[in-house]
Amino acid sequence: MFFKKTKTTIRDIDEFLDTVDQGILVFKEGVKSYLNEDNESFQKNLENLYQLEAKADKKVLRIQNEFFEHSLIPQYSAEVVKLLDSLDDIIDTAKENLYQYDVEIPFIPKKLKDDFLKLLDVSCSAAEAAIPAVRSFFNNPSSVKDNEHRVYFYEKETDGLAADLKRKIFKETKHLKLSQKIHLRYFTLHIEQISDKAEYSARILSALAIKTKD
Amino acid sequence: MIFFFLSSGLFLGWSLGANDAANVFGSAVGTRMVSFKKAAIIASIFVILGAVIQGAGATHTLGKLGTVTALGGSFTVALAAAVTVYWMTKFKIPVSTSQAIVGAIIGWNFFVGSSTDVKVLGKIVSTWVMGPILGAIFAILLYYLQNLFFKVVKIHLLKQDAYIRFSLLLVGAFGSYSLGANNIANVMGVFVSAAPDSYLDFGLFRLNGVQQLFLLGGIAIAVGIFTYSKRVMDTVGNGLMQLSSKSAIITVLANSMVLFVFSSTTLSNFFVSIGLPPIPLVPVSSSQVIVGAILGLGLLKGGYNINYKMLGSIAAGWVATPFVAGILSFIALFFISNVFLIPVSSKSVVKKQEPKIIKIDSSQIKSKNEAEDTSDTLLKTKKILN
């Protein structure tokens, strides 16, 4: 009886983590296709991300119910649910941001394209690193530290790149209007947000790893 | 009249259920690994089974220090112990029922002028100190073993949770069975002589008189578990220190192991057979062992999580329990024997019956007046006895 419930929840958690991971990849591809002006691919990725986000929402809700209904890991259930919620936030933010590209159609000058791509890569790396860290928490809590430090590293890198990019937008693109510059800063923040969300997950994870260390 | 006397035993059974079930399921319920309802149902079923199936073979703590020789005395001693345990339970303090009974028996010894076997008393008191220490040592050893196990074997956190939950239920059921089997003697042991001669037929099985009595005691313990044990369970599971599920299984296992090691003649004989000294087979209180085990884990982790205020209350409770039970027993015995004129020991019965066995030989009586005095005493004594 116990083991059947447990198996279902383990499977659900794995599927949820896979979904978030895929969502991050799709977000990355979506922004890349926008920067490359490949509208067809962008729309495909946006649609795909919508579906993945909906799936993740459904999964996380189901996991929450399983945790509270069957009183799984009762002492840490609230924190575990908070952790999974924070991961769900990453995919939510990714979807929301890609949607903004579709709606607002920001003008990104060619000379800033590489900077945006680099920022995107590093920011998404932070989120991607959070997934194995969370997996390791469930499978081998003592190895959490080995994985989570990557998240902090990429988040810090993202902060630096975003600061450089913002500076570049306001100082080196004199041909752009102030409104366009502000718009670009806004989209820089959108990409930066992904690593911030990943860092928040990593912080919850660190606390959990200490708590469960017995 | 027997039903009236039985009431104190049932009260003691209720108190025992309210207090001692926490030793078995306290950590599981306190860590929310097992719901109180589930724990209470399992504990009740297995306590009753243990009492009925194996209760007859249990050791009688009541008889260790002195044998209470009259039903009235047994009633009062059990009542004093029950009131003490109930009182401690009200303050959410896990106490040893044996401690309360020992105190109450010493109170009886004082009242009837019977001497207390200091050697036996010393042995029992030493276990009150040894119990928590052994619990702590076993818990620390198990902690290291558990850590080693989880370092070698990687199990998913949720699977670990399921295994621990299942183990807690299993160990809890076993512990409840042992609780019923061992402690029913404390509750009903003194009433065995008054057990009915008839059999109670349930179709599939039938219970003899003693088993019927133990069934009644088991039910009293079960009622205690259901109605009042949650408070002490909270203390054991959360009050003294915040326990994790892993710690919960360690404390329960440490408790079972200490009780097993110090009551297993087979293990002791095995030690002798391999040239080691025998294990002293002493009665150890599970309340004290479980508190010692929790404390041991707390100290191992630096002692920051321990609620020292609660620990102080528990320690004070342990010191107070035998004294309170002893004083209560003494006072209650005074009232029972002097106000209600119920004999509380065979001595008091023998004293009053003395004139009955005097064979009055008129030739031995020197004067007529003396003969009249003796027959007056006889008449008065008969009135008292009737």
Chai-1 contact restraints between the chains, C-beta under 6 A:
chainA,res_idxA,chainB,res_idxB,connection_type,confidence,min_distance_angstrom,max_distance_angstrom,comment,restraint_id
A,F2,B,A162,contact,1.0,0.0,6.0,A-B,restraint_1
A,F2,B,R165,contact,1.0,0.0,6.0,A-B,restraint_2
A,F2,B,F166,contact,1.0,0.0,6.0,A-B,restraint_3
A,F3,B,A162,contact,1.0,0.0,6.0,A-B,restraint_4
A,T6,B,L158,contact,1.0,0.0,6.0,A-B,restraint_5
A,T6,B,K159,contact,1.0,0.0,6.0,A-B,restraint_6
A,T6,B,A162,contact,1.0,0.0,6.0,A-B,restraint_7
A,T9,B,L158,contact,1.0,0.0,6.0,A-B,restraint_8
A,I10,B,H156,contact,1.0,0.0,6.0,A-B,restraint_9
A,I10,B,L158,contact,1.0,0.0,6.0,A-B,restraint_10
A,L72,B,D161,contact,1.0,0.0,6.0,A-B,restraint_11
A,I73,B,D161,contact,1.0,0.0,6.0,A-B,restraint_12
A,P74,B,R32,contact,1.0,0.0,6.0,A-B,restraint_13
A,F138,B,H156,contact,1.0,0.0,6.0,A-B,restraint_14
A,F138,B,L157,contact,1.0,0.0,6.0,A-B,restraint_15
A,N139,B,H156,contact,1.0,0.0,6.0,A-B,restraint_16
A,N140,B,K154,contact,1.0,0.0,6.0,A-B,restraint_17
A,D214,B,S244,contact,1.0,0.0,6.0,A-B,restraint_18
A,D214,B,K246,contact,1.0,0.0,6.0,A-B,restraint_19
